[in-house]
Amino acid sequence: MKFKNYQLALITDEKQRQYFLGFHSTAGYVILAPDGITFVVDSRYVSAARKALEPKGIKVILGVDYAPLKAKASEIGAKTVGIDFGNTTVSGLDYLKKDTGFEFVDISNEIAMKMAIKTPEEISYIKKACQIAEKAWLEVLPLIREGMTERELANELEYRFKKYGASGTSFDSIIAFGKNAAVPHHETGNAKLKKGQCILMDFGCLYKGYCSDMTRTMFFGEPDEKFLKAYLAVLTAHVKCAEGIVNGMTGYEADKIARDHLQSLGYGKYFTHSLGHGIGVNIHEFPGLSPKGQAVLKENMVFSNEPGVYFDGKFGIRIEDSAYISDGKYRPFMKDDKSLVIINDGKITRKKLFR
Ligand SMILES: [Mn+2]
């Protein structure tokens, strides 16, 4: 971190602690100083933290208050401390000011920018999280049966995440059958799968604290023309983004590739969310690929490409890969070609709609 108008940074957010330390805890705080990193944590974590972090040169202090922060500040003569206002509560900041007497400045943008550019190690973790998610998804396809509930399908998937080395899900899996798929963030429930319904699965897992994010829309039974046309539109929007997103483009320009394409096919008003979001220790982070996305996409940024169309009361389609920019170009972490999966009478077929 470059220190501008502050001399120390205080990191309190759980995911940001994970990012700066490479160590997970539900408590504690991190002090970033020009001469190194300090982690202050209670007795539940201190011995594990020392073992994991001291070999990396991170100092670990047993503590439950801000005394170590005050000591560090007086050691280097710091009066101004940077903190992320985006995840600091009003009461928390108030307490900090009174307790320490320091001045606090917002460093949310600097942190988001730093976290957006991934190291090779971070990319390898996200890649692994994507590989596990994709493998689990391919494995559950033969288990899909008429009458199965959304939750049952979610369970089959999530069990395999852990089986293949993930620590858990990166967010609550969204499994939506039929008209439930028209709600982009449907809450997975007890709906039973019927013939003639689409199956939308939006899921991801966590590997060494890093997220994957993937969505596939399949069909159970025989899809009609309306579904096939819409699927092809979303798939071509996805592929156009994969081919068109390059280093130096803004999030707005990336989103516009999909938006313009869907608009030209008459689906503009059914694409009701943004194209994508950054992915890291958080499932949603900087940069946004949206009509408001002013951020510039850069080498080693990781993000989702997830165009979708939603027809209220009928069905919804979303196709999502996690990807990153390398050598100036878009590189997906998923290997699947996204040809439509049709499950009919216990048989799985892949329908190539173009090329
Ligand atoms: Mn996503």
Boltz pocket constraint, residues with backbone or C-beta under 6 A from the ligand:
constraints:
  - pocket:
      binder: B
      contacts: [[A, 213], [A, 214], [A, 283], [A, 304], [A, 306], [A, 320]]
      max_distance: 6.0
